[in-house]
Amino acid sequence: MPSYKILFLDIDGTILTPDDTIEASTKEAVKQVKDKGVDVFLATGRPLHEIQEIGEELNIESFIGYNGAYAVHRGKDVFLEPMEAETIQFFLDTAKQKGHEAVMYTNGKNLFTNGDSKLTKEFIKTFHLKQNEPFDAKYIDDILGVTLLNVGKNEPSLYEKEGSIHLSTVNVAGVKDHAYDVIRDHVNKGIAVQQVLDLLGIDKSEAIAFGDGMNDKEMLSLVGEGFAMGNAHPDLHEFANRQTTDVTDSGVYNGLKALGVVRVD
């Protein structure tokens, strides 16, 4: 059996269930792998300043946030790559023209183009966002990630004209019919994972990852063992070499059990 040294876990739909809880089996799986000396990262599209409670609940101190724009290993920065101001301005102009809304994340704030809209309020409630402010142009050089709201099924291409980016559906009930994360070709979870592996001297064959959304495809493709959750976006499976059960059916635990990393009860 390979000696696994690192585990990357997406949050929403992977460790966090639709009712915003973490299954006892997931907590047990994380504890067991940590007890074996395996490094564990949360790898998410969420801003890092909004996931500290989840990290504390699982005793995890290493993170990849903003879909790969910022990575931290045990309190030390690994990777930090803001988006280009020109790209942000293009998104703002397009959103205004088309009646879309944008959520932009800095290292500390969630900035909204329309904080009073129904969709924005639902988004804030869904992800329990707290550090919220209206967007101000003074932050345009500090944006690490963007989520677009109220985007129609055939409209992502309006933003992909900018080049070197693509939009990924936010695979969370209540928002996935209109919310899209902006993913950069050269800044994504896969790129951040590679940066972490290089820093720690770990080969990709010794790495495991779990995800459910299309923003996880680069990460699952990169590692030796990439698991698509049972509730994953249908198109994600081609980027994973393994599948597991749903987030509500011990998906992380069952996947790690299949690898022999956690005990079989």
Buried (B, 14 or more C-beta within 10 A) or exposed (E): EBEBBBBBBBBBBBBBBBEEEBBEBBBBBBBBBBEEEBBBBBBBBBBBBBBEEBBEEBEBBBBBBBBBBBBBBEEEEBBEBBBBBEBBEBBBEBBEEBEBBBBBBBBBBBBBBBBEBEBBEBBBEBBEBEEBEEBEEEBBEBBBBBBBBBBEEEBBEBBEEBEEBBBBBBBBEEBBEBBBBBBBEEBBBBBBBBBBBEEBEBEBEBBBBBBBBBBBBBBBBBBBBBBBBBBBBEEBBEBBBBBBBBBBBBBBBBBBBBBEBBEEE
